[in-house]
Amino acid sequence: MWLRYAAVSLAFGLGGMLFRYLSIRHWIILSGFHVSVLLLTRYRYWPALLAGDVARLAYISWTCVDQFGLTWSLLNLLPSIAFIMPVVFVCRERWHLFPTRTTVHIGVLLSTALLAAGIITLNTLGMIAVTPFPPGYSVHAGEVAAQVVLGNYLGILTIAPLALLLHQKLTAGSWRRLWRRAGESRLVFESVFLVMPVLSLLVWVGLDQPATRQFTQVAMFLPVVALALRHGWAGAAVGGSLASVALMVLMPQRNDPSTLQAEVVIAFAISTMLLVGARIAVLDRRASKERVDVRQAIALAQRNVQTGELQLLMTSQVLEQIRETVHATCAMMLASMRHLAPAFDERHYRRQALIAQDQLYRLADSLYPVSWRERGLPAALREGTIPRVLGEVGIGYWCDLRGPLNLLPPAIHMAIYRITCEAVSEACARKNVSDIDLRLRCGEHQGRCWIVLRIGFRADAEHVARIRWEELLPRVVLRTTSGLGRQAIEDRAATFEGQVRERTLGDSRRISVILYAPSTAGGA
């Protein structure tokens, strides 16, 4: 246990020395390091952090005691991290900086950064107040305070959001998984191959042409905006860190007024884009959840359709068995009657038995087409009940099927058949159709099958007058469809993520339906 605390103290002290060496007055990334560590470290390690920072400051006080005096050296031993610990604690516990294990409240993070920057600035001003300066040297407290506040705030924005992003990704998996996901991440790709080259170009232009330095410094906020709009607050965190580093590289001197102006723009851009990016991330999660809900609803509807088709199949099979039973029973009864009454005329009873069997066959076929069950969808569309009945009453019917129908799951096959029956039934119910042209096309794109069904209806006045509607309507409208017409077509199409379009051309009408096969095919 003590070794762990000692390791934490040593690591924090060394990290503080490194970040202090890289910090300047208006880019104090040491504050970003402190805030990031406090946000991500368990509370039981905070005393070890204090010990590590005090050890670092003790070395500085020891080396500077001759230059600044004993008072300054003793006050310097008070670590600034101790003053921001209460703020970080309140933000973590009361303001719920981490609403869930994998989310960050960006508004609370920015409030934490601003409060921490203000507290550290007050501590810095206090140290300046006790610092002995040479005679005649004056300190402009307001100017120094503005620079230090800006430096602390920008330093926190440079380190903290990126640290929270990396921690969030690490909690989602191991280092090995993080490395693999980083290689597949669009954010990493765009940051490395788009944003970094753009920032490098701006740095090169600013160094090569000093007259454009101020313009190029201000222009560095553009990658922050681009990444935030594409990847939410994570993009703003990465882009803000890269832009801050590029801005410091381009700085011509340690205290450059133009750089301070650019820092204000960058700090404002990072803050704004973090907030905007957080909102974008929320909207993206909400949209993703809605897409998942829609997919689940569609999958449920498809399963319900398959269940309904299975029930119809079972009912159709039972009716087939009943038809066979009726046939056998009638044959036995007629045979018995021939023995009991040789003069018995069985033609009337045989005809009634055949009519009953034919009605049972038609009912079973309307529930679940026998031809489809025996030979598949092409046979049902070319030789099944619909084309047979249409041909008997004098309506022309053509069917053209192309594409890999065998790739389609049975649920899609039945959807195509049911939609065809509904469309034909709706057209026949209007008594204004003489020819029907059905064309089916299907294919595969990116591992998913698509289907386009186009049914054309043409009405020739002379031909329509000769059609036996009184014979057609009971057999088509009442037995093969739900009776809902266009609504049933649209509902079945929507179940398979499809659309329905209708177009009228003179004396003809065309219905086009596009369907998409479910990703996981289920049998019906």
C-alpha positions in Angstrom: 0.0 0.0 0.0 2.7 2.5 1.0 4.7 1.6 -2.1 1.7 2.5 -4.2 1.3 5.9 -2.5 5.0 6.6 -2.9 4.7 5.7 -6.6 1.8 8.0 -7.1 3.6 10.9 -5.3 6.8 10.3 -7.3 4.9 10.1 -10.7 2.9 13.2 -9.9 6.0 15.2 -8.8 7.9 14.3 -11.9 4.9 15.1 -14.1 4.5 18.4 -12.4 8.2 19.2 -13.1 7.8 18.4 -16.8 4.6 20.4 -17.3 6.0 23.3 -15.3 9.0 23.3 -17.7 6.7 23.5 -20.7 4.4 26.1 -19.2 4.6 29.9 -19.9 2.6 32.7 -18.4 -0.2 32.6 -20.9 -0.2 28.8 -21.5 0.1 27.1 -18.1 -0.5 23.5 -19.0 0.7 22.6 -15.4 -2.8 23.7 -14.3 -4.3 21.4 -16.9 -2.2 18.5 -15.6 -3.3 19.2 -12.0 -7.0 19.5 -12.8 -6.9 16.3 -15.0 -5.2 14.3 -12.3 -7.7 15.4 -9.7 -10.6 14.6 -11.9 -9.4 11.1 -12.7 -7.8 10.1 -9.4 -9.5 8.4 -6.5 -9.9 10.5 -3.4 -7.7 8.2 -1.3 -4.7 9.2 -3.5 -5.2 12.9 -3.1 -2.8 13.1 0.0 -0.2 11.4 -2.1 -0.7 14.0 -4.8 -0.2 16.7 -2.2 3.0 15.1 -0.9 4.3 14.8 -4.5 3.6 18.5 -5.3 5.0 19.7 -2.0 8.2 17.8 -2.7 8.5 19.4 -6.1 7.9 22.9 -4.6 10.3 22.2 -1.8 13.1 21.8 -4.4 12.1 25.1 -6.0 12.0 26.9 -2.6 15.4 25.5 -1.6 17.0 26.7 -4.9 15.3 30.1 -4.8 15.6 31.0 -1.0 18.6 33.2 -1.6 16.9 35.0 -4.5 13.4 35.6 -3.1 13.9 35.2 0.6 12.6 32.9 3.3 9.0 34.2 3.4 8.5 33.5 -0.3 10.1 30.1 0.0 7.8 29.1 2.9 4.7 30.4 1.1 5.7 28.6 -2.0 5.4 25.3 -0.2 1.6 25.7 -0.3 0.7 23.8 -3.4 -1.9 25.4 -5.7 -3.5 21.9 -6.1 -4.6 22.1 -2.5 -6.8 25.2 -3.3 -8.5 23.6 -6.3 -9.2 20.3 -4.6 -12.5 21.6 -3.0 -13.7 22.9 -6.4 -12.9 19.6 -8.1 -14.6 17.7 -5.3 -17.8 19.7 -5.6 -17.8 19.4 -9.3 -17.4 15.6 -9.1 -19.9 15.0 -6.3 -22.4 17.8 -6.3 -22.5 19.0 -9.9 -22.1 15.4 -11.3 -19.3 15.9 -13.7 -19.6 12.3 -14.7 -23.3 11.5 -15.0 -22.5 8.0 -16.1 -19.4 5.9 -16.4 -18.9 6.8 -20.0 -20.2 10.4 -20.2 -18.9 13.8 -19.2 -20.9 16.9 -18.4 -19.1 19.5 -20.5 -20.8 22.5 -18.9 -19.5 21.3 -15.5 -16.1 20.7 -16.9 -15.8 24.3 -18.3 -17.1 25.7 -15.0 -14.4 23.6 -13.2 -11.8 24.9 -15.5 -12.8 28.5 -15.1 -13.0 28.3 -11.2 -9.7 26.5 -11.0 -8.1 29.1 -13.3 -9.4 31.9 -11.1 -8.2 30.2 -7.9 -4.8 29.5 -9.2 -4.5 33.1 -10.5 -5.3 34.4 -7.0 -2.6 32.2 -5.6 -0.2 33.4 -8.2 -1.0 37.1 -7.4 -0.5 36.4 -3.7 2.9 34.9 -4.5 3.7 38.0 -6.6 2.7 40.2 -3.7 5.4 38.7 -1.4 8.0 38.5 -4.1 10.9 41.0 -3.6 11.5 42.9 -6.9 14.4 45.2 -7.8 13.9 48.9 -7.0 11.9 50.7 -9.7 10.4 47.5 -11.0 6.6 47.8 -11.2 4.1 45.0 -11.7 0.8 45.8 -13.5 -1.5 43.5 -11.5 -4.4 43.8 -13.9 -2.4 42.9 -16.9 -0.7 40.0 -15.1 -4.0 38.7 -13.8 -5.5 38.7 -17.2 -2.6 36.8 -18.7 -2.4 34.3 -15.9 -6.2 33.6 -16.0 -6.1 33.1 -19.7 -3.0 31.0 -19.4 -4.5 28.8 -16.7 -7.8 28.4 -18.5 -6.3 27.6 -21.9 -3.8 25.3 -20.2 -6.7 23.4 -18.6 -8.6 23.3 -21.9 -5.5 21.9 -23.6 -5.0 19.0 -21.2 -8.3 18.2 -19.3 -10.8 17.4 -22.1 -8.3 15.2 -24.0 -7.4 13.4 -20.7 -11.1 12.7 -20.0 -11.6 11.5 -23.6 -8.7 9.0 -23.3 -9.9 7.9 -19.9 -13.4 7.3 -21.3 -12.0 5.2 -24.1 -9.8 3.2 -21.7 -12.7 2.4 -19.5 -14.5 0.9 -22.5 -11.7 -1.8 -23.0 -8.1 -2.7 -22.6 -5.0 -1.0 -24.1 -4.9 -3.5 -26.9 -8.5 -2.9 -27.8 -8.0 0.9 -27.5 -5.1 0.6 -30.0 -7.2 -1.4 -32.4 -10.2 1.0 -32.1 -7.8 4.0 -32.6 -6.7 2.5 -35.9 -10.3 2.2 -37.1 -11.4 5.6 -35.7 -12.4 8.3 -38.1 -11.5 10.9 -35.5 -8.0 9.6 -35.2 -7.7 9.4 -39.0 -8.9 12.9 -39.6 -6.8 14.4 -36.8 -3.6 12.8 -38.0 -4.1 13.1 -41.8 -6.2 16.2 -42.1 -6.0 18.5 -39.0 -2.3 18.0 -38.2 -1.2 18.8 -41.8 -3.4 21.9 -41.9 -2.0 23.1 -38.6 1.5 22.3 -39.8 0.9 24.3 -43.0 -0.4 27.3 -40.9 2.7 27.1 -38.7 5.0 27.0 -41.7 3.2 30.0 -43.3 3.3 32.0 -40.1 7.0 31.3 -39.6 8.0 31.9 -43.2 5.9 35.1 -43.6 5.8 37.0 -40.3 3.3 39.5 -41.7 0.6 36.7 -41.8 1.4 35.3 -38.4 -1.5 36.9 -36.6 -3.9 35.7 -39.3 -2.6 32.2 -39.2 -2.8 32.1 -35.4 -6.4 33.1 -35.4 -7.2 30.7 -38.3 -6.1 27.8 -36.1 -9.6 27.7 -34.5 -11.0 26.3 -37.8 -9.9 22.7 -37.2 -11.5 22.8 -33.8 -14.8 23.8 -35.3 -14.5 21.2 -38.0 -13.7 18.3 -35.7 -16.4 19.4 -33.2 -19.1 19.5 -35.8 -18.1 16.0 -37.1 -17.3 14.2 -33.8 -18.9 16.2 -31.0 -17.0 17.2 -27.9 -14.4 14.5 -28.5 -13.4 16.3 -31.8 -13.3 19.6 -30.0 -11.0 18.1 -27.3 -8.6 16.7 -29.8 -8.7 19.7 -32.1 -8.3 22.2 -29.2 -5.2 20.4 -27.9 -3.6 20.4 -31.4 -4.5 24.0 -32.1 -3.1 25.1 -28.7 0.2 23.4 -29.3 0.4 24.8 -32.8 -0.3 28.3 -31.5 2.5 28.1 -29.0 4.9 26.8 -31.6 4.1 29.8 -33.8 4.6 32.3 -30.9 7.6 34.6 -31.8 8.5 35.6 -28.3 7.6 34.6 -24.7 5.1 37.5 -24.2 3.7 38.3 -27.5 0.5 40.5 -27.6 -0.7 39.1 -30.9 -0.4 35.6 -29.5 -2.5 36.6 -26.5 -5.2 37.8 -28.9 -5.1 34.5 -30.8 -5.3 32.7 -27.4 -8.5 34.5 -26.6 -10.0 33.3 -29.9 -8.7 29.7 -29.4 -10.0 29.6 -25.8 -13.4 30.9 -26.9 -13.5 28.5 -29.8 -12.6 25.5 -27.7 -15.1 26.4 -25.0 -17.9 27.0 -27.5 -17.2 23.9 -29.5 -17.0 21.7 -26.4 -20.5 22.9 -25.5 -21.8 22.6 -29.1 -20.0 19.2 -29.5 -21.6 17.9 -26.3 -25.0 18.9 -27.6 -24.2 17.2 -30.9 -23.1 14.1 -29.1 -26.4 14.1 -27.1 -28.4 14.5 -30.3 -26.4 11.8 -32.0 -27.0 9.4 -29.1 -30.7 10.2 -29.1 -30.8 9.7 -32.9 -28.9 6.4 -32.5 -31.3 5.2 -29.9 -34.2 6.1 -32.1 -32.7 4.3 -35.0 -32.2 1.3 -32.7 -35.8 1.5 -31.6 -37.0 1.7 -35.2 -34.9 -1.3 -36.2 -36.2 -3.2 -33.2 -39.8 -2.3 -34.1 -39.2 -3.3 -37.7 -37.6 -6.6 -36.6 -40.6 -7.2 -34.3 -43.1 -6.5 -37.1 -41.2 -8.8 -39.4 -41.2 -11.6 -36.8 -44.9 -11.0 -36.3 -45.5 -11.3 -40.0 -43.5 -14.5 -40.1 -45.5 -15.9 -37.2 -48.8 -15.0 -38.9 -47.6 -16.7 -42.1 -46.7 -19.8 -40.2 -50.1 -19.9 -38.6 -51.7 -19.5 -42.1 -49.5 -22.3 -43.4 -50.6 -24.6 -40.6 -54.2 -23.7 -41.2 -53.8 -24.3 -44.9 -52.2 -27.7 -44.3 -55.1 -28.6 -41.9 -57.6 -27.7 -44.6 -55.7 -29.9 -47.1 -56.0 -32.8 -44.6 -59.7 -32.1 -44.1 -60.2 -32.0 -47.9 -58.5 -35.4 -48.2 -60.6 -36.7 -45.3 -63.8 -35.4 -47.0 -62.7 -37.1 -50.2 -62.0 -40.4 -48.5 -65.2 -40.2 -46.4 -67.4 -39.5 -49.4 -65.8 -42.3 -51.4 -66.5 -44.7 -48.5 -70.1 -43.5 -48.2 -70.8 -43.8 -51.9 -69.3 -47.3 -52.0 -71.5 -48.4 -49.1 -74.5 -46.9 -50.8 -73.8 -48.8 -54.0 -73.8 -52.1 -52.0 -77.0 -51.2 -50.0 -78.9 -49.7 -52.9 -77.7 -50.9 -56.3 -80.1 -48.6 -58.1 -78.7 -45.6 -56.2 -77.8 -42.6 -58.4 -74.5 -41.3 -57.0 -73.8 -38.5 -59.5 -75.5 -35.8 -57.6 -73.7 -36.6 -54.3 -70.4 -37.0 -56.0 -70.8 -33.6 -57.6 -71.6 -32.0 -54.2 -68.6 -33.8 -52.7 -66.3 -32.4 -55.5 -67.7 -28.9 -54.9 -67.0 -29.1 -51.2 -63.5 -30.4 -51.9 -62.9 -27.6 -54.4 -64.1 -25.0 -51.9 -61.7 -26.4 -49.3 -58.9 -26.4 -51.8 -59.6 -22.7 -52.8 -59.7 -21.7 -49.1 -56.5 -23.5 -48.3 -54.9 -21.9 -51.4 -56.1 -18.5 -50.5 -54.6 -18.8 -47.0 -51.3 -20.0 -48.2 -50.8 -20.7 -51.9 -50.3 -24.4 -52.6 -48.2 -23.7 -55.7 -45.8 -21.5 -53.7 -45.5 -24.2 -51.0 -44.7 -26.8 -53.7 -42.6 -24.9 -56.2 -41.8 -21.5 -54.8 -42.6 -17.9 -55.6 -42.1 -18.0 -59.4 -44.7 -20.7 -59.7 -47.1 -18.8 -57.5 -46.8 -15.6 -59.5 -46.9 -17.4 -62.9 -49.2 -20.3 -62.4 -50.9 -19.7 -59.0 -54.4 -18.7 -58.1 -54.2 -15.1 -59.3 -52.9 -15.7 -62.9 -55.3 -18.7 -63.2 -58.4 -16.8 -62.1 -57.4 -13.7 -64.2 -57.0 -15.9 -67.3 -60.3 -17.6 -66.8 -62.3 -14.3 -66.8 -60.3 -12.8 -69.7 -57.8 -10.4 -68.1 -54.4 -10.4 -69.7 -51.5 -11.2 -67.3 -47.8 -11.1 -67.8 -45.1 -11.9 -65.3 -41.4 -11.2 -65.7 -39.0 -12.2 -62.8 -35.3 -11.4 -62.8 -32.6 -11.6 -60.3 -31.4 -14.0 -57.6 -34.7 -14.9 -56.0 -33.1 -17.7 -54.2 -31.1 -15.2 -52.0 -34.4 -13.8 -50.6 -35.7 -15.2 -47.4 -39.2 -16.8 -47.4 -40.6 -13.9 -45.5 -39.8 -11.6 -48.4 -41.3 -14.1 -50.8 -44.6 -14.1 -49.0 -44.5 -10.3 -48.7 -44.1 -10.0 -52.5 -47.0 -12.5 -53.0 -49.3 -10.7 -50.6 -48.5 -7.3 -52.1 -49.2 -8.6 -55.6 -52.6 -10.1 -54.4 -53.6 -6.8 -52.7 -52.6 -4.7 -55.8 -54.5 -7.0 -58.2 -57.5 -7.2 -55.9 -57.6 -3.4 -55.6 -57.4 -2.9 -59.4 -60.1 -5.6 -60.0 -62.4 -4.0 -57.4 -62.5 -0.8 -59.5 -63.6 -2.9 -62.5 -61.3 -0.9 -64.7 -58.5 -3.2 -65.7 -58.0 -5.3 -68.8 -54.3 -6.2 -68.7 -51.8 -6.6 -65.8 -48.0 -6.6 -66.3 -46.0 -7.7 -63.3 -42.2 -7.2 -63.2 -39.9 -8.2 -60.3 -36.3 -7.2 -60.0 -34.0 -8.1 -57.2 -30.3 -7.8 -56.4 -27.7 -7.5 -53.6 -25.8 -4.4 -52.5 -23.3 -4.3 -49.6 -24.5 -7.7 -48.4 -28.2 -6.8 -48.3 -30.9 -7.8 -50.8 -33.2 -5.3 -52.4 -36.4 -6.0 -54.3 -38.3 -3.8 -56.8 -41.9 -4.9 -57.7 -43.7 -3.0 -60.4 -47.3 -3.8 -61.4 -48.8 -2.1 -64.3 -52.6 -1.9 -65.0 -54.0 -1.0 -68.4 -57.7 -0.5 -69.1 -59.1 -1.0 -72.6 -62.7 -0.1 -72.7 -63.9 -2.8 -75.1 -61.9 -5.4 -73.3 -63.2 -4.3 -69.9 -66.8 -4.7 -71.0 -66.2 -8.4 -71.8 -64.7 -9.3 -68.5 -67.0 -11.5 -66.2 -66.7 -9.3 -63.0 -69.4 -11.2 -61.2 -67.2 -14.4 -61.4 -63.9 -12.6 -60.7 -64.6 -10.5 -57.7 -65.7 -13.2 -55.2 -62.6 -15.3 -56.1 -60.0 -12.6 -56.0 -61.2 -9.8 -53.7 -62.9 -12.0 -51.1 -60.5 -14.9 -51.0 -56.9 -13.7 -51.7 -56.7 -10.4 -49.9 -57.3 -8.6 -46.6 -59.6 -6.1 -48.2 -57.6 -3.1 -47.1 -56.2 -2.3 -50.5 -53.6 0.4 -50.7 -53.2 0.6 -46.9 -52.3 -3.1 -46.7 -49.7 -2.6 -49.5 -48.1 0.3 -47.7 -48.1 -1.5 -44.4 -46.4 -4.6 -45.8 -43.8 -2.5 -47.6 -43.1 -0.5 -44.4 -42.6 -3.8 -42.5 -39.6 -4.5 -44.8 -38.4 -0.8 -44.8 -39.9 -0.2 -48.2 -41.9 2.4 -50.0 -44.9 2.5 -52.4 -45.3 4.8 -55.3 -48.1 5.1 -57.8 -48.1 6.8 -61.2 -50.9 7.3 -63.7 -50.2 7.4 -67.4 -53.3 8.0 -69.6 -55.3 4.8 -69.5 -52.7 2.9 -67.5 -51.6 2.9 -63.9 -48.4 1.7 -62.3 -47.6 0.7 -58.7 -43.9 0.4 -57.7 -42.8 -1.1 -54.4 -39.3 -1.3 -53.1 -38.4 -3.7 -50.3 -35.3 -4.6 -48.4 -34.6 -8.1 -47.0 -34.0 -8.3 -43.3 -30.3 -8.7 -42.4 -31.0 -11.9 -40.6 -33.3 -14.0 -42.6 -36.0 -16.0 -40.9 -38.0 -18.7 -42.3 -41.8 -18.4 -42.7 
